[in-house]
Amino acid sequence: MVMLLKEPRINQFSEEYTGPYEIKHVNHEEKSVILLRNGTECKAHIDKIKRTYAQKPTQLVQNDMNENDDAGMRLRDYKE
């Protein structure tokens, strides 16, 4: 999975990368990759992408919570 550099960059506060996209093919001679972007293939130069790490979805752990507990869910209530 990679992120693709957005060009042209409008201002310093605009998002720099779009994605993530899946790599379908790498061409080392041309230094390019073919990405799957919204179901279509897109060609991009290797210098215009960066690697991204997909996070595992978190799942809720059932705790014995009081109905009167106003604190709600806390970070300890989630696990990877």
mmJSON file of the N, C-alpha and C atoms, coordinates in Angstrom:
{"data_MODEL":{"atom_site":{
"group_PDB":["ATOM","ATOM","ATOM","ATOM","ATOM","ATOM","ATOM","ATOM","ATOM","ATOM","ATOM","ATOM","ATOM","ATOM","ATOM","ATOM","ATOM","ATOM","ATOM","ATOM","ATOM","ATOM","ATOM","ATOM","ATOM","ATOM","ATOM","ATOM","ATOM","ATOM","ATOM","ATOM","ATOM","ATOM","ATOM","ATOM","ATOM","ATOM","ATOM","ATOM","ATOM","ATOM","ATOM","ATOM","ATOM","ATOM","ATOM","ATOM","ATOM","ATOM","ATOM","ATOM","ATOM","ATOM","ATOM","ATOM","ATOM","ATOM","ATOM","ATOM","ATOM","ATOM","ATOM","ATOM","ATOM","ATOM","ATOM","ATOM","ATOM","ATOM","ATOM","ATOM","ATOM","ATOM","ATOM","ATOM","ATOM","ATOM","ATOM","ATOM","ATOM","ATOM","ATOM","ATOM","ATOM","ATOM","ATOM","ATOM","ATOM","ATOM","ATOM","ATOM","ATOM","ATOM","ATOM","ATOM","ATOM","ATOM","ATOM","ATOM","ATOM","ATOM","ATOM","ATOM","ATOM","ATOM","ATOM","ATOM","ATOM","ATOM","ATOM","ATOM","ATOM","ATOM","ATOM","ATOM","ATOM","ATOM","ATOM","ATOM","ATOM","ATOM","ATOM","ATOM","ATOM","ATOM","ATOM","ATOM","ATOM","ATOM","ATOM","ATOM","ATOM","ATOM","ATOM","ATOM","ATOM","ATOM","ATOM","ATOM","ATOM","ATOM","ATOM","ATOM","ATOM","ATOM","ATOM","ATOM","ATOM","ATOM","ATOM","ATOM","ATOM","ATOM","ATOM","ATOM","ATOM","ATOM","ATOM","ATOM","ATOM","ATOM","ATOM","ATOM","ATOM","ATOM","ATOM","ATOM","ATOM","ATOM","ATOM","ATOM","ATOM","ATOM","ATOM","ATOM","ATOM","ATOM","ATOM","ATOM","ATOM","ATOM","ATOM","ATOM","ATOM","ATOM","ATOM","ATOM","ATOM","ATOM","ATOM","ATOM","ATOM","ATOM","ATOM","ATOM","ATOM","ATOM","ATOM","ATOM","ATOM","ATOM","ATOM","ATOM","ATOM","ATOM","ATOM","ATOM","ATOM","ATOM","ATOM","ATOM","ATOM","ATOM","ATOM","ATOM","ATOM","ATOM","ATOM","ATOM","ATOM","ATOM","ATOM","ATOM","ATOM","ATOM","ATOM","ATOM","ATOM","ATOM","ATOM","ATOM","ATOM","ATOM","ATOM","ATOM","ATOM","ATOM","ATOM","ATOM"],
"id":[1,2,3,4,5,6,7,8,9,10,11,12,13,14,15,16,17,18,19,20,21,22,23,24,25,26,27,28,29,30,31,32,33,34,35,36,37,38,39,40,41,42,43,44,45,46,47,48,49,50,51,52,53,54,55,56,57,58,59,60,61,62,63,64,65,66,67,68,69,70,71,72,73,74,75,76,77,78,79,80,81,82,83,84,85,86,87,88,89,90,91,92,93,94,95,96,97,98,99,100,101,102,103,104,105,106,107,108,109,110,111,112,113,114,115,116,117,118,119,120,121,122,123,124,125,126,127,128,129,130,131,132,133,134,135,136,137,138,139,140,141,142,143,144,145,146,147,148,149,150,151,152,153,154,155,156,157,158,159,160,161,162,163,164,165,166,167,168,169,170,171,172,173,174,175,176,177,178,179,180,181,182,183,184,185,186,187,188,189,190,191,192,193,194,195,196,197,198,199,200,201,202,203,204,205,206,207,208,209,210,211,212,213,214,215,216,217,218,219,220,221,222,223,224,225,226,227,228,229,230,231,232,233,234,235,236,237,238,239,240],
"type_symbol":["N","C","C","N","C","C","N","C","C","N","C","C","N","C","C","N","C","C","N","C","C","N","C","C","N","C","C","N","C","C","N","C","C","N","C","C","N","C","C","N","C","C","N","C","C","N","C","C","N","C","C","N","C","C","N","C","C","N","C","C","N","C","C","N","C","C","N","C","C","N","C","C","N","C","C","N","C","C","N","C","C","N","C","C","N","C","C","N","C","C","N","C","C","N","C","C","N","C","C","N","C","C","N","C","C","N","C","C","N","C","C","N","C","C","N","C","C","N","C","C","N","C","C","N","C","C","N","C","C","N","C","C","N","C","C","N","C","C","N","C","C","N","C","C","N","C","C","N","C","C","N","C","C","N","C","C","N","C","C","N","C","C","N","C","C","N","C","C","N","C","C","N","C","C","N","C","C","N","C","C","N","C","C","N","C","C","N","C","C","N","C","C","N","C","C","N","C","C","N","C","C","N","C","C","N","C","C","N","C","C","N","C","C","N","C","C","N","C","C","N","C","C","N","C","C","N","C","C","N","C","C","N","C","C","N","C","C","N","C","C"],
"label_atom_id":["N","CA","C","N","CA","C","N","CA","C","N","CA","C","N","CA","C","N","CA","C","N","CA","C","N","CA","C","N","CA","C","N","CA","C","N","CA","C","N","CA","C","N","CA","C","N","CA","C","N","CA","C","N","CA","C","N","CA","C","N","CA","C","N","CA","C","N","CA","C","N","CA","C","N","CA","C","N","CA","C","N","CA","C","N","CA","C","N","CA","C","N","CA","C","N","CA","C","N","CA","C","N","CA","C","N","CA","C","N","CA","C","N","CA","C","N","CA","C","N","CA","C","N","CA","C","N","CA","C","N","CA","C","N","CA","C","N","CA","C","N","CA","C","N","CA","C","N","CA","C","N","CA","C","N","CA","C","N","CA","C","N","CA","C","N","CA","C","N","CA","C","N","CA","C","N","CA","C","N","CA","C","N","CA","C","N","CA","C","N","CA","C","N","CA","C","N","CA","C","N","CA","C","N","CA","C","N","CA","C","N","CA","C","N","CA","C","N","CA","C","N","CA","C","N","CA","C","N","CA","C","N","CA","C","N","CA","C","N","CA","C","N","CA","C","N","CA","C","N","CA","C","N","CA","C","N","CA","C","N","CA","C","N","CA","C","N","CA","C","N","CA","C","N","CA","C","N","CA","C"],
"label_alt_id":[null,null,null,null,null,null,null,null,null,null,null,null,null,null,null,null,null,null,null,null,null,null,null,null,null,null,null,null,null,null,null,null,null,null,null,null,null,null,null,null,null,null,null,null,null,null,null,null,null,null,null,null,null,null,null,null,null,null,null,null,null,null,null,null,null,null,null,null,null,null,null,null,null,null,null,null,null,null,null,null,null,null,null,null,null,null,null,null,null,null,null,null,null,null,null,null,null,null,null,null,null,null,null,null,null,null,null,null,null,null,null,null,null,null,null,null,null,null,null,null,null,null,null,null,null,null,null,null,null,null,null,null,null,null,null,null,null,null,null,null,null,null,null,null,null,null,null,null,null,null,null,null,null,null,null,null,null,null,null,null,null,null,null,null,null,null,null,null,null,null,null,null,null,null,null,null,null,null,null,null,null,null,null,null,null,null,null,null,null,null,null,null,null,null,null,null,null,null,null,null,null,null,null,null,null,null,null,null,null,null,null,null,null,null,null,null,null,null,null,null,null,null,null,null,null,null,null,null,null,null,null,null,null,null,null,null,null,null,null,null],
"label_comp_id":["MET","MET","MET","VAL","VAL","VAL","MET","MET","MET","LEU","LEU","LEU","LEU","LEU","LEU","LYS","LYS","LYS","GLU","GLU","GLU","PRO","PRO","PRO","ARG","ARG","ARG","ILE","ILE","ILE","ASN","ASN","ASN","GLN","GLN","GLN","PHE","PHE","PHE","SER","SER","SER","GLU","GLU","GLU","GLU","GLU","GLU","TYR","TYR","TYR","THR","THR","THR","GLY","GLY","GLY","PRO","PRO","PRO","TYR","TYR","TYR","GLU","GLU","GLU","ILE","ILE","ILE","LYS","LYS","LYS","HIS","HIS","HIS","VAL","VAL","VAL","ASN","ASN","ASN","HIS","HIS","HIS","GLU","GLU","GLU","GLU","GLU","GLU","LYS","LYS","LYS","SER","SER","SER","VAL","VAL","VAL","ILE","ILE","ILE","LEU","LEU","LEU","LEU","LEU","LEU","ARG","ARG","ARG","ASN","ASN","ASN","GLY","GLY","GLY","THR","THR","THR","GLU","GLU","GLU","CYS","CYS","CYS","LYS","LYS","LYS","ALA","ALA","ALA","HIS","HIS","HIS","ILE","ILE","ILE","ASP","ASP","ASP","LYS","LYS","LYS","ILE","ILE","ILE","LYS","LYS","LYS","ARG","ARG","ARG","THR","THR","THR","TYR","TYR","TYR","ALA","ALA","ALA","GLN","GLN","GLN","LYS","LYS","LYS","PRO","PRO","PRO","THR","THR","THR","GLN","GLN","GLN","LEU","LEU","LEU","VAL","VAL","VAL","GLN","GLN","GLN","ASN","ASN","ASN","ASP","ASP","ASP","MET","MET","MET","ASN","ASN","ASN","GLU","GLU","GLU","ASN","ASN","ASN","ASP","ASP","ASP","ASP","ASP","ASP","ALA","ALA","ALA","GLY","GLY","GLY","MET","MET","MET","ARG","ARG","ARG","LEU","LEU","LEU","ARG","ARG","ARG","ASP","ASP","ASP","TYR","TYR","TYR","LYS","LYS","LYS","GLU","GLU","GLU"],
"label_asym_id":["A","A","A","A","A","A","A","A","A","A","A","A","A","A","A","A","A","A","A","A","A","A","A","A","A","A","A","A","A","A","A","A","A","A","A","A","A","A","A","A","A","A","A","A","A","A","A","A","A","A","A","A","A","A","A","A","A","A","A","A","A","A","A","A","A","A","A","A","A","A","A","A","A","A","A","A","A","A","A","A","A","A","A","A","A","A","A","A","A","A","A","A","A","A","A","A","A","A","A","A","A","A","A","A","A","A","A","A","A","A","A","A","A","A","A","A","A","A","A","A","A","A","A","A","A","A","A","A","A","A","A","A","A","A","A","A","A","A","A","A","A","A","A","A","A","A","A","A","A","A","A","A","A","A","A","A","A","A","A","A","A","A","A","A","A","A","A","A","A","A","A","A","A","A","A","A","A","A","A","A","A","A","A","A","A","A","A","A","A","A","A","A","A","A","A","A","A","A","A","A","A","A","A","A","A","A","A","A","A","A","A","A","A","A","A","A","A","A","A","A","A","A","A","A","A","A","A","A","A","A","A","A","A","A","A","A","A","A","A","A"],
"label_entity_id":["1","1","1","1","1","1","1","1","1","1","1","1","1","1","1","1","1","1","1","1","1","1","1","1","1","1","1","1","1","1","1","1","1","1","1","1","1","1","1","1","1","1","1","1","1","1","1","1","1","1","1","1","1","1","1","1","1","1","1","1","1","1","1","1","1","1","1","1","1","1","1","1","1","1","1","1","1","1","1","1","1","1","1","1","1","1","1","1","1","1","1","1","1","1","1","1","1","1","1","1","1","1","1","1","1","1","1","1","1","1","1","1","1","1","1","1","1","1","1","1","1","1","1","1","1","1","1","1","1","1","1","1","1","1","1","1","1","1","1","1","1","1","1","1","1","1","1","1","1","1","1","1","1","1","1","1","1","1","1","1","1","1","1","1","1","1","1","1","1","1","1","1","1","1","1","1","1","1","1","1","1","1","1","1","1","1","1","1","1","1","1","1","1","1","1","1","1","1","1","1","1","1","1","1","1","1","1","1","1","1","1","1","1","1","1","1","1","1","1","1","1","1","1","1","1","1","1","1","1","1","1","1","1","1","1","1","1","1","1","1"],
"label_seq_id":[1,1,1,2,2,2,3,3,3,4,4,4,5,5,5,6,6,6,7,7,7,8,8,8,9,9,9,10,10,10,11,11,11,12,12,12,13,13,13,14,14,14,15,15,15,16,16,16,17,17,17,18,18,18,19,19,19,20,20,20,21,21,21,22,22,22,23,23,23,24,24,24,25,25,25,26,26,26,27,27,27,28,28,28,29,29,29,30,30,30,31,31,31,32,32,32,33,33,33,34,34,34,35,35,35,36,36,36,37,37,37,38,38,38,39,39,39,40,40,40,41,41,41,42,42,42,43,43,43,44,44,44,45,45,45,46,46,46,47,47,47,48,48,48,49,49,49,50,50,50,51,51,51,52,52,52,53,53,53,54,54,54,55,55,55,56,56,56,57,57,57,58,58,58,59,59,59,60,60,60,61,61,61,62,62,62,63,63,63,64,64,64,65,65,65,66,66,66,67,67,67,68,68,68,69,69,69,70,70,70,71,71,71,72,72,72,73,73,73,74,74,74,75,75,75,76,76,76,77,77,77,78,78,78,79,79,79,80,80,80],
"pdbx_PDB_ins_code":[null,null,null,null,null,null,null,null,null,null,null,null,null,null,null,null,null,null,null,null,null,null,null,null,null,null,null,null,null,null,null,null,null,null,null,null,null,null,null,null,null,null,null,null,null,null,null,null,null,null,null,null,null,null,null,null,null,null,null,null,null,null,null,null,null,null,null,null,null,null,null,null,null,null,null,null,null,null,null,null,null,null,null,null,null,null,null,null,null,null,null,null,null,null,null,null,null,null,null,null,null,null,null,null,null,null,null,null,null,null,null,null,null,null,null,null,null,null,null,null,null,null,null,null,null,null,null,null,null,null,null,null,null,null,null,null,null,null,null,null,null,null,null,null,null,null,null,null,null,null,null,null,null,null,null,null,null,null,null,null,null,null,null,null,null,null,null,null,null,null,null,null,null,null,null,null,null,null,null,null,null,null,null,null,null,null,null,null,null,null,null,null,null,null,null,null,null,null,null,null,null,null,null,null,null,null,null,null,null,null,null,null,null,null,null,null,null,null,null,null,null,null,null,null,null,null,null,null,null,null,null,null,null,null,null,null,null,null,null,null],
"Cartn_x":[0.847,0.0,0.896,0.534,1.311,0.381,0.954,0.265,0.874,0.044,0.481,0.532,1.642,1.819,0.8,0.135,-0.866,-0.169,-0.377,0.241,-0.789,-0.756,0.118,-0.39,0.516,0.16,-0.283,-1.513,-2.103,-1.512,-1.462,-0.87,-0.264,0.364,1.066,0.134,-1.145,-2.089,-2.89,-2.733,-3.47,-2.856,-3.662,-3.169,-2.098,-1.032,0.102,-0.034,-0.658,-0.763,-2.216,-2.528,-3.831,-3.619,-4.656,-4.524,-5.087,-4.786,-3.762,-4.221,-3.238,-3.474,-2.648,-3.121,-2.429,-1.537,-0.324,0.598,0.29,0.099,-0.165,1.108,1.964,3.184,4.25,5.52,6.658,7.545,7.87,8.775,10.07,11.123,12.389,13.162,12.971,13.675,13.209,11.901,11.342,11.178,11.456,11.252,9.817,8.887,7.477,6.716,5.522,4.638,3.259,2.523,1.123,0.289,-0.558,-1.387,-2.827,-3.543,-4.989,-5.647,-6.255,-6.849,-8.324,-9.187,-10.642,-11.027,-10.376,-10.703,-10.031,-9.312,-8.603,-7.109,-6.343,-4.89,-4.352,-3.376,-2.763,-1.254,-0.518,0.935,1.531,2.527,3.159,4.65,5.437,6.883,7.158,8.238,8.569,8.824,9.359,9.627,8.349,7.207,5.943,5.098,5.625,4.861,5.644,4.924,5.574,4.786,5.488,4.885,3.977,2.883,1.973,1.706,1.367,1.107,-0.356,-1.094,-2.509,-2.63,-3.529,-3.73,-4.749,-4.547,-5.52,-6.766,-7.953,-9.155,-9.215,-9.603,-9.693,-11.068,-11.129,-12.413,-12.665,-13.894,-14.3,-14.275,-13.706,-13.677,-14.806,-15.622,-16.748,-16.257,-16.48,-16.122,-17.395,-17.247,-18.375,-18.487,-19.295,-19.425,-20.736,-20.677,-21.858,-22.72,-24.007,-24.878,-24.789,-24.385,-24.281,-22.94,-22.04,-20.717,-20.838,-20.568,-20.685,-19.421,-18.363,-17.092,-17.143,-17.997,-18.098,-16.935,-16.637,-15.562,-14.22,-13.256,-11.906,-10.966,-9.743,-8.752,-8.515,-8.582,-8.341,-9.429,-10.564,-11.667,-11.477,-10.406,-10.141,-8.884,-8.844,-7.625,-7.4,-6.17,-5.841,-6.2],
"Cartn_y":[-1.17,0.0,1.237,2.195,3.428,4.63,5.781,7.062,7.749,8.503,9.167,10.669,11.3,12.738,13.482,14.448,15.252,16.428,16.566,17.68,18.391,19.656,20.613,20.919,21.266,21.618,23.069,23.315,24.647,25.585,25.133,25.945,25.03,25.631,24.823,24.055,24.393,23.717,22.624,22.482,21.448,20.075,19.034,17.674,17.367,16.719,16.472,15.161,14.147,12.827,12.365,11.495,10.846,9.344,8.631,7.174,6.608,5.422,4.516,3.758,3.389,2.633,1.354,0.372,-0.91,-0.911,-1.441,-1.538,-2.818,-2.656,-3.812,-4.312,-3.387,-3.775,-2.699,-3.138,-2.218,-2.412,-1.311,-1.348,-0.669,-1.466,-0.92,-0.173,-0.518,0.165,1.607,1.842,3.19,3.881,3.159,3.647,4.133,3.27,3.61,2.437,2.734,1.716,1.887,0.803,0.861,0.635,1.609,1.572,1.268,0.625,0.459,1.617,2.511,3.73,3.777,3.545,3.524,2.514,1.366,0.319,0.465,1.564,1.754,1.781,1.504,1.506,2.903,3.299,4.614,4.437,5.08,4.972,6.165,5.905,6.969,6.683,7.732,7.592,7.194,6.446,5.951,7.096,8.232,9.371,10.046,9.747,10.396,9.576,8.452,7.623,7.446,7.12,6.739,5.59,4.757,3.565,3.951,3.246,3.457,2.117,2.178,0.967,0.965,-0.017,-0.131,-0.632,-0.024,-0.435,-1.559,-2.442,-3.486,-2.859,-3.275,-2.735,-3.176,-2.249,-2.581,-3.152,-3.992,-4.556,-4.202,-4.033,-3.647,-4.858,-4.673,-5.722,-5.445,-6.442,-6.266,-6.272,-5.182,-5.065,-5.058,-5.349,-5.206,-3.736,-3.02,-1.585,-1.306,-0.383,0.072,0.913,0.8,1.643,3.086,3.293,4.642,5.287,4.545,5.079,6.095,7.362,8.436,8.591,7.901,8.074,7.496,6.534,5.938,5.013,4.822,3.92,4.621,3.878,4.397,3.617,4.111,3.474,2.022,1.718,0.343,-0.618,-0.101,-0.942,-1.478,-1.069,-1.518,-2.365,-3.323,-4.104,-4.326,-4.665,-4.907,-6.308],
"Cartn_z":[0.0,0.0,0.0,-0.841,-0.962,-1.004,-0.695,-0.831,-2.047,-2.796,-4.02,-3.783,-4.204,-4.041,-4.888,-4.276,-4.969,-5.64,-6.951,-7.673,-8.511,-8.713,-8.047,-6.641,-5.771,-4.399,-4.378,-3.915,-3.986,-2.933,-1.683,-0.625,0.431,1.425,2.416,3.341,3.367,4.249,3.553,2.256,1.532,1.8,1.623,1.829,0.792,1.255,0.381,-0.397,0.219,-0.404,-0.445,-1.422,-1.5,-1.409,-1.086,-1.036,0.23,0.578,0.067,-1.174,-1.989,-3.211,-3.194,-3.911,-4.0,-5.238,-5.099,-6.236,-7.017,-8.322,-9.179,-9.841,-10.305,-11.016,-10.812,-10.721,-10.614,-11.833,-12.522,-13.668,-13.243,-12.992,-12.502,-13.587,-14.849,-15.934,-16.081,-15.987,-16.108,-14.757,-13.668,-12.307,-12.114,-12.507,-12.372,-11.769,-11.276,-10.719,-11.332,-11.36,-11.776,-10.527,-10.202,-9.011,-9.37,-8.461,-8.611,-7.884,-8.654,-8.118,-8.505,-7.53,-7.752,-8.83,-8.833,-9.786,-11.135,-11.373,-12.635,-12.373,-13.424,-13.297,-13.543,-12.731,-12.829,-12.769,-13.667,-13.693,-12.95,-12.084,-11.309,-11.182,-11.067,-10.869,-9.425,-9.223,-7.887,-6.908,-7.392,-6.521,-6.022,-6.627,-6.267,-5.3,-4.791,-3.86,-2.56,-1.512,-0.265,0.345,1.078,1.668,2.829,2.943,4.06,4.732,5.986,6.755,7.161,6.681,7.021,8.449,9.208,10.58,10.635,11.609,11.836,12.457,12.045,12.69,14.151,14.999,16.417,16.717,17.715,18.117,19.576,19.918,21.249,22.173,23.354,24.361,25.334,25.586,26.492,27.936,28.638,30.044,30.872,32.156,33.065,33.425,32.656,32.877,33.607,34.518,35.222,34.294,34.397,33.594,34.06,35.299,35.846,35.53,34.9,34.596,33.467,33.761,32.772,31.939,32.308,31.605,30.193,29.949,28.617,28.342,27.072,26.682,26.872,27.338,27.522,26.624,26.533,25.68,26.093,27.35,27.82,27.362,26.891,26.459,25.037,24.366,23.009,22.99,22.097,21.92,20.435,20.093,18.68,18.272],
"occupancy":[1.0,1.0,1.0,1.0,1.0,1.0,1.0,1.0,1.0,1.0,1.0,1.0,1.0,1.0,1.0,1.0,1.0,1.0,1.0,1.0,1.0,1.0,1.0,1.0,1.0,1.0,1.0,1.0,1.0,1.0,1.0,1.0,1.0,1.0,1.0,1.0,1.0,1.0,1.0,1.0,1.0,1.0,1.0,1.0,1.0,1.0,1.0,1.0,1.0,1.0,1.0,1.0,1.0,1.0,1.0,1.0,1.0,1.0,1.0,1.0,1.0,1.0,1.0,1.0,1.0,1.0,1.0,1.0,1.0,1.0,1.0,1.0,1.0,1.0,1.0,1.0,1.0,1.0,1.0,1.0,1.0,1.0,1.0,1.0,1.0,1.0,1.0,1.0,1.0,1.0,1.0,1.0,1.0,1.0,1.0,1.0,1.0,1.0,1.0,1.0,1.0,1.0,1.0,1.0,1.0,1.0,1.0,1.0,1.0,1.0,1.0,1.0,1.0,1.0,1.0,1.0,1.0,1.0,1.0,1.0,1.0,1.0,1.0,1.0,1.0,1.0,1.0,1.0,1.0,1.0,1.0,1.0,1.0,1.0,1.0,1.0,1.0,1.0,1.0,1.0,1.0,1.0,1.0,1.0,1.0,1.0,1.0,1.0,1.0,1.0,1.0,1.0,1.0,1.0,1.0,1.0,1.0,1.0,1.0,1.0,1.0,1.0,1.0,1.0,1.0,1.0,1.0,1.0,1.0,1.0,1.0,1.0,1.0,1.0,1.0,1.0,1.0,1.0,1.0,1.0,1.0,1.0,1.0,1.0,1.0,1.0,1.0,1.0,1.0,1.0,1.0,1.0,1.0,1.0,1.0,1.0,1.0,1.0,1.0,1.0,1.0,1.0,1.0,1.0,1.0,1.0,1.0,1.0,1.0,1.0,1.0,1.0,1.0,1.0,1.0,1.0,1.0,1.0,1.0,1.0,1.0,1.0,1.0,1.0,1.0,1.0,1.0,1.0,1.0,1.0,1.0,1.0,1.0,1.0,1.0,1.0,1.0,1.0,1.0,1.0],
"B_iso_or_equiv":[0.0,0.0,0.0,0.0,0.0,0.0,0.0,0.0,0.0,0.0,0.0,0.0,0.0,0.0,0.0,0.0,0.0,0.0,0.0,0.0,0.0,0.0,0.0,0.0,0.0,0.0,0.0,0.0,0.0,0.0,0.0,0.0,0.0,0.0,0.0,0.0,0.0,0.0,0.0,0.0,0.0,0.0,0.0,0.0,0.0,0.0,0.0,0.0,0.0,0.0,0.0,0.0,0.0,0.0,0.0,0.0,0.0,0.0,0.0,0.0,0.0,0.0,0.0,0.0,0.0,0.0,0.0,0.0,0.0,0.0,0.0,0.0,0.0,0.0,0.0,0.0,0.0,0.0,0.0,0.0,0.0,0.0,0.0,0.0,0.0,0.0,0.0,0.0,0.0,0.0,0.0,0.0,0.0,0.0,0.0,0.0,0.0,0.0,0.0,0.0,0.0,0.0,0.0,0.0,0.0,0.0,0.0,0.0,0.0,0.0,0.0,0.0,0.0,0.0,0.0,0.0,0.0,0.0,0.0,0.0,0.0,0.0,0.0,0.0,0.0,0.0,0.0,0.0,0.0,0.0,0.0,0.0,0.0,0.0,0.0,0.0,0.0,0.0,0.0,0.0,0.0,0.0,0.0,0.0,0.0,0.0,0.0,0.0,0.0,0.0,0.0,0.0,0.0,0.0,0.0,0.0,0.0,0.0,0.0,0.0,0.0,0.0,0.0,0.0,0.0,0.0,0.0,0.0,0.0,0.0,0.0,0.0,0.0,0.0,0.0,0.0,0.0,0.0,0.0,0.0,0.0,0.0,0.0,0.0,0.0,0.0,0.0,0.0,0.0,0.0,0.0,0.0,0.0,0.0,0.0,0.0,0.0,0.0,0.0,0.0,0.0,0.0,0.0,0.0,0.0,0.0,0.0,0.0,0.0,0.0,0.0,0.0,0.0,0.0,0.0,0.0,0.0,0.0,0.0,0.0,0.0,0.0,0.0,0.0,0.0,0.0,0.0,0.0,0.0,0.0,0.0,0.0,0.0,0.0,0.0,0.0,0.0,0.0,0.0,0.0],
"pdbx_formal_charge":[null,null,null,null,null,null,null,null,null,null,null,null,null,null,null,null,null,null,null,null,null,null,null,null,null,null,null,null,null,null,null,null,null,null,null,null,null,null,null,null,null,null,null,null,null,null,null,null,null,null,null,null,null,null,null,null,null,null,null,null,null,null,null,null,null,null,null,null,null,null,null,null,null,null,null,null,null,null,null,null,null,null,null,null,null,null,null,null,null,null,null,null,null,null,null,null,null,null,null,null,null,null,null,null,null,null,null,null,null,null,null,null,null,null,null,null,null,null,null,null,null,null,null,null,null,null,null,null,null,null,null,null,null,null,null,null,null,null,null,null,null,null,null,null,null,null,null,null,null,null,null,null,null,null,null,null,null,null,null,null,null,null,null,null,null,null,null,null,null,null,null,null,null,null,null,null,null,null,null,null,null,null,null,null,null,null,null,null,null,null,null,null,null,null,null,null,null,null,null,null,null,null,null,null,null,null,null,null,null,null,null,null,null,null,null,null,null,null,null,null,null,null,null,null,null,null,null,null,null,null,null,null,null,null,null,null,null,null,null,null],
"auth_seq_id":[1,1,1,2,2,2,3,3,3,4,4,4,5,5,5,6,6,6,7,7,7,8,8,8,9,9,9,10,10,10,11,11,11,12,12,12,13,13,13,14,14,14,15,15,15,16,16,16,17,17,17,18,18,18,19,19,19,20,20,20,21,21,21,22,22,22,23,23,23,24,24,24,25,25,25,26,26,26,27,27,27,28,28,28,29,29,29,30,30,30,31,31,31,32,32,32,33,33,33,34,34,34,35,35,35,36,36,36,37,37,37,38,38,38,39,39,39,40,40,40,41,41,41,42,42,42,43,43,43,44,44,44,45,45,45,46,46,46,47,47,47,48,48,48,49,49,49,50,50,50,51,51,51,52,52,52,53,53,53,54,54,54,55,55,55,56,56,56,57,57,57,58,58,58,59,59,59,60,60,60,61,61,61,62,62,62,63,63,63,64,64,64,65,65,65,66,66,66,67,67,67,68,68,68,69,69,69,70,70,70,71,71,71,72,72,72,73,73,73,74,74,74,75,75,75,76,76,76,77,77,77,78,78,78,79,79,79,80,80,80],
"auth_comp_id":["MET","MET","MET","VAL","VAL","VAL","MET","MET","MET","LEU","LEU","LEU","LEU","LEU","LEU","LYS","LYS","LYS","GLU","GLU","GLU","PRO","PRO","PRO","ARG","ARG","ARG","ILE","ILE","ILE","ASN","ASN","ASN","GLN","GLN","GLN","PHE","PHE","PHE","SER","SER","SER","GLU","GLU","GLU","GLU","GLU","GLU","TYR","TYR","TYR","THR","THR","THR","GLY","GLY","GLY","PRO","PRO","PRO","TYR","TYR","TYR","GLU","GLU","GLU","ILE","ILE","ILE","LYS","LYS","LYS","HIS","HIS","HIS","VAL","VAL","VAL","ASN","ASN","ASN","HIS","HIS","HIS","GLU","GLU","GLU","GLU","GLU","GLU","LYS","LYS","LYS","SER","SER","SER","VAL","VAL","VAL","ILE","ILE","ILE","LEU","LEU","LEU","LEU","LEU","LEU","ARG","ARG","ARG","ASN","ASN","ASN","GLY","GLY","GLY","THR","THR","THR","GLU","GLU","GLU","CYS","CYS","CYS","LYS","LYS","LYS","ALA","ALA","ALA","HIS","HIS","HIS","ILE","ILE","ILE","ASP","ASP","ASP","LYS","LYS","LYS","ILE","ILE","ILE","LYS","LYS","LYS","ARG","ARG","ARG","THR","THR","THR","TYR","TYR","TYR","ALA","ALA","ALA","GLN","GLN","GLN","LYS","LYS","LYS","PRO","PRO","PRO","THR","THR","THR","GLN","GLN","GLN","LEU","LEU","LEU","VAL","VAL","VAL","GLN","GLN","GLN","ASN","ASN","ASN","ASP","ASP","ASP","MET","MET","MET","ASN","ASN","ASN","GLU","GLU","GLU","ASN","ASN","ASN","ASP","ASP","ASP","ASP","ASP","ASP","ALA","ALA","ALA","GLY","GLY","GLY","MET","MET","MET","ARG","ARG","ARG","LEU","LEU","LEU","ARG","ARG","ARG","ASP","ASP","ASP","TYR","TYR","TYR","LYS","LYS","LYS","GLU","GLU","GLU"],
"auth_asym_id":["A","A","A","A","A","A","A","A","A","A","A","A","A","A","A","A","A","A","A","A","A","A","A","A","A","A","A","A","A","A","A","A","A","A","A","A","A","A","A","A","A","A","A","A","A","A","A","A","A","A","A","A","A","A","A","A","A","A","A","A","A","A","A","A","A","A","A","A","A","A","A","A","A","A","A","A","A","A","A","A","A","A","A","A","A","A","A","A","A","A","A","A","A","A","A","A","A","A","A","A","A","A","A","A","A","A","A","A","A","A","A","A","A","A","A","A","A","A","A","A","A","A","A","A","A","A","A","A","A","A","A","A","A","A","A","A","A","A","A","A","A","A","A","A","A","A","A","A","A","A","A","A","A","A","A","A","A","A","A","A","A","A","A","A","A","A","A","A","A","A","A","A","A","A","A","A","A","A","A","A","A","A","A","A","A","A","A","A","A","A","A","A","A","A","A","A","A","A","A","A","A","A","A","A","A","A","A","A","A","A","A","A","A","A","A","A","A","A","A","A","A","A","A","A","A","A","A","A","A","A","A","A","A","A","A","A","A","A","A","A"],
"auth_atom_id":["N","CA","C","N","CA","C","N","CA","C","N","CA","C","N","CA","C","N","CA","C","N","CA","C","N","CA","C","N","CA","C","N","CA","C","N","CA","C","N","CA","C","N","CA","C","N","CA","C","N","CA","C","N","CA","C","N","CA","C","N","CA","C","N","CA","C","N","CA","C","N","CA","C","N","CA","C","N","CA","C","N","CA","C","N","CA","C","N","CA","C","N","CA","C","N","CA","C","N","CA","C","N","CA","C","N","CA","C","N","CA","C","N","CA","C","N","CA","C","N","CA","C","N","CA","C","N","CA","C","N","CA","C","N","CA","C","N","CA","C","N","CA","C","N","CA","C","N","CA","C","N","CA","C","N","CA","C","N","CA","C","N","CA","C","N","CA","C","N","CA","C","N","CA","C","N","CA","C","N","CA","C","N","CA","C","N","CA","C","N","CA","C","N","CA","C","N","CA","C","N","CA","C","N","CA","C","N","CA","C","N","CA","C","N","CA","C","N","CA","C","N","CA","C","N","CA","C","N","CA","C","N","CA","C","N","CA","C","N","CA","C","N","CA","C","N","CA","C","N","CA","C","N","CA","C","N","CA","C","N","CA","C","N","CA","C","N","CA","C","N","CA","C","N","CA","C","N","CA","C"],
"pdbx_PDB_model_num":[1,1,1,1,1,1,1,1,1,1,1,1,1,1,1,1,1,1,1,1,1,1,1,1,1,1,1,1,1,1,1,1,1,1,1,1,1,1,1,1,1,1,1,1,1,1,1,1,1,1,1,1,1,1,1,1,1,1,1,1,1,1,1,1,1,1,1,1,1,1,1,1,1,1,1,1,1,1,1,1,1,1,1,1,1,1,1,1,1,1,1,1,1,1,1,1,1,1,1,1,1,1,1,1,1,1,1,1,1,1,1,1,1,1,1,1,1,1,1,1,1,1,1,1,1,1,1,1,1,1,1,1,1,1,1,1,1,1,1,1,1,1,1,1,1,1,1,1,1,1,1,1,1,1,1,1,1,1,1,1,1,1,1,1,1,1,1,1,1,1,1,1,1,1,1,1,1,1,1,1,1,1,1,1,1,1,1,1,1,1,1,1,1,1,1,1,1,1,1,1,1,1,1,1,1,1,1,1,1,1,1,1,1,1,1,1,1,1,1,1,1,1,1,1,1,1,1,1,1,1,1,1,1,1,1,1,1,1,1,1]
}}}
